[in-house]
Structures are given as structure tokens and as C-alpha cells.
Amino acid sequence: MNAAQNVEKVIIVGSGPAGLTAAVYSSRANLKPLMIEGEEAGGQLMITSDVENYPGFAQGVTGPELMAEMRKQAERFGTRFITRNATRVDLSSRPFKVWVGDELHLGKTVIVATGASAMYLGLESERKFYNKGVSACATCDGAFFKNVEVAVVGGGDTAMEEANFLTRFASKVHIIHRRDAFRASKIMADRALKNPKIQVMWETVVEEVLGDKFVNALRIKNLKTDEVKTMPIGGLFIAIGHKPNTALFEGQLEMEESGYLVTKPKSSHTNVDGVFACGDVQDHVYRQAVTAAGSGCMAAIDAERWLEAQGE
């Protein structure tokens, strides 16, 4: 590190709705943020075809279009972008250090917006039907499945919640679970088991997603009897959890057991003074584009006020 190296006021790591909103706010506050947007810029919305619940788009918008508009907005106010992944960080002293390969960037503040990734079953056929009947978010996509039979894979609270939510639209919901009991809390499991529109398939796994242009069936296997059968279905919801993208910050920022970053109540402050976190990397409850954007705004305002308090 040479003594004359420029120190950024704000470095934003990640470029989904949270990171880009933080960039819009901090660039408008004249903090000239540097965003390390990553090679898969745009976050989970880049694999979302139709977004119908983002305010301001009466006719809906595709995920990639929404992200492109947000990025242009951030750029218009002076955000600079590096389209590579951050590979290492050192948050033990200020200025904070963020590496992109061998390139070192110094920052007075860091906003972490690296998001979370939905966990999938890992089937080739499942990938083929992303957004063509396979989804990892019932809240986002449930309304597209009116009067259709759908399946939910999972056995935790998320799976129960998604199954119950889907009964508002779908004609029938099958929960496919590999064990003979749910991991979900008793109250959530009971709610699903008592719902007349939900049927549970215990000790069963999905072997293949079938369809033409759109999902129309699943090949499922009963783990007890080894029986394999084809089940007609119009949609498949994967609800086996999300994994926060926090490996980069292990041992440096406080995390929950599940890997989500811990922020102080009603703020985006992490346990390291001057480092802020926003979006799905610290939110496993709501996980919506609009809540991520809102927390990105909080992080930018928190960073701006923190810099001001430091006399910047």
C-alpha cells in the first residue's frame, strides 16, 4: 500500500437492489461510491423473469430490466463500478481494505450487500426450467399459478409458509419431503397439515423435472419403497433454504449460526464501526427486492452520518 493511495469514502460490495440503492443514495450525497458489483452483477433478480410486486411498475418488469434501470440511476449520479468479485477483505483497521484479485482498494466505510442465494436441488432439469415453472420464491411468483396443481420441496418453516401461501392461488399443493417428519416448528407444521388444499408426500424426492416449454410433471421416488412415478404438476417451488453470501467476511463480522450478518436493531450497523450491511445478506425474514432496496437506503444514510460524525 503506497502512502498516496486514494481512500474511497464508501466501498459497496454487491450489486442487487440493496447495493444499487445504497449507491444511488451515497452518490447523490456526493460520497462518490465505488461499487464492486461482482461477475454475476444484479443479484437474484437476474434470474427472475417477471417482477410484478415492485412498486412503480404497474405492468410489471423483468428482473434484469429492473436491475439495469437501477444501475443506470446509480451511474448517473457518479457511482463507479468494478465488474469483478471482491476476493478478500481486511476490516480489522481503518481504512478498510478490499481486494479484487491483486488490486487493493481502501475505504473509510464499507457497505456489504452481497445478498443470499437460494439453495436448489441441483438437478440439470431443474435449472432448465428456472422461471418456466420452477421458482424459489412463492411470495414473488405464487400469483402466476392460479388454479394449477403445484409442489413444494422442503420440510422447514419456509416450506410450510410457502405451501400455505400457495393455497391462495393453486388448486392443490403437494409438499414433497425426504424425511418422515418436518423440521418446521410445530405451529407452522400443524397449519400446513390441517390445510385441506395441502397434501404431504413423505420420504419422497424429486428425481427429475419434466416438461416441454414449461413444467408439466415431476418424476418422484419414494425412498422407502423405491417406487418411481410421474406426477403431473404445473409448478415446482424449491423451499430448502437460502445461503447468505458471507464467506468473505467470516471471522471479521458477527454472524448468526446460519451465516447471516448481524446488524444492530433498526439500523444497518454491523459489529465493526464503519461497516454496514443491507439486503438479503442480513435479512432472512422478508427477502424481497423492495425490502432490500429500503435497507440499502438505510445503509447509505447510516454511512453518510457516520462519516459526518468522524468529521469527514
Secondary structure, 3 states (H helix, E strand, C coil): CCCCCCEEEEEEECCCHHHHHHHHHHHHCCCCCEEECCCCCCHHHHHCCCECCCCCCCCCECHHHHHHHHHHHHHHCCCEEECCCCCEEECCCCCEEEEECCEEEEEEEEEECCCEEECCCCCHHHHHCECCCEECCHHHHHHHHCCCEEEEECCCHHHHHHHHHHCCCCCEEEEECCCCCCCCCHHHHHHHHHCCCEEEECCEEEEEEEECCCEEEEEEEECCCCCEEEEECCEEEECCCEEECCHHHCCCCCECCCCCECCCCCCCECCCCCEEECHHHCCCCCCCHHHHHHHHHHHHHHHHHHHHHCCC
